[in-house]
C-alpha cells in the first residue's frame, strides 16, 4: 500500500498518516508525502470513484517525479504547479516533500500557509524518529 523510504520508519509513517487525517484538509484535496525520488511515504487521498482515483493517482505520480527532480537540484524549497484539476503545491520537509493537489484558485494562498504549518509538524515527527534511531 505505502512504499516508504529507509529514511522514515514505519512508526513515523503511521504518525504522519494520523497527522494528515487530523489536519482536516478539504475532501477535494489530495495530500502526499514523497521522498526525493518521487516514492510515496504517506498519504491522504480522496477516492470517490475508481477511474477518477486512478487518473488522479497517475497524474500525481508524474507530478511528484517532476517536483522531486526540482527539489533535488537544491534551488527550490516550495513549488506551485497549475494542473488541469487545480494547483499542486509542494513544500520541502527534509528529507521528504509534502505535496497537495487539486487546490482551486481561491484556496491557493490559504493552502500554502496550511501546508507550511503541516510541514513543520511533519519535520518534528521525522526529527523525533531520527533521534529514536540514534538512541536505539
HUQUI-V322136 format. One record per backbone hydrogen bond with DSSP energy under -0.5 kcal/mol. NH is the residue of the N-H (numbers start at 1). CO is the residue of the C=O. If there is no record, write none. Layout:
# HUQUI-V322136
NH/CO
NH/CO
This chain:
# HUQUI-V322136
3/1
4/2
8/5
13/9
14/10
15/11
16/12
17/13
18/14
19/15
20/16
21/17
22/18
23/19
24/21
25/20
29/26
30/101
31/44
32/99
33/42
34/97
35/39
36/95
38/35
41/33
42/33
44/31
53/49
54/50
55/51
56/52
57/53
58/54
59/55
60/56
61/57
62/58
63/59
64/60
65/61
66/62
67/63
68/64
69/65
70/66
71/67
72/68
73/69
74/71
75/70
79/90
81/88
83/81
83/86
86/83
87/103
88/81
89/100
90/79
91/98
92/77
93/96
96/93
97/34
98/91
99/32
99/97
100/89
101/30
102/87
103/87
107/104
108/105
111/107
112/108
113/109
114/110
115/111
116/112
117/113
118/114
119/115
120/116
121/117
122/118
123/119
124/120
125/121
126/122
127/123
128/124
129/125
130/126
131/127
132/128
133/129
134/130
135/131
136/132
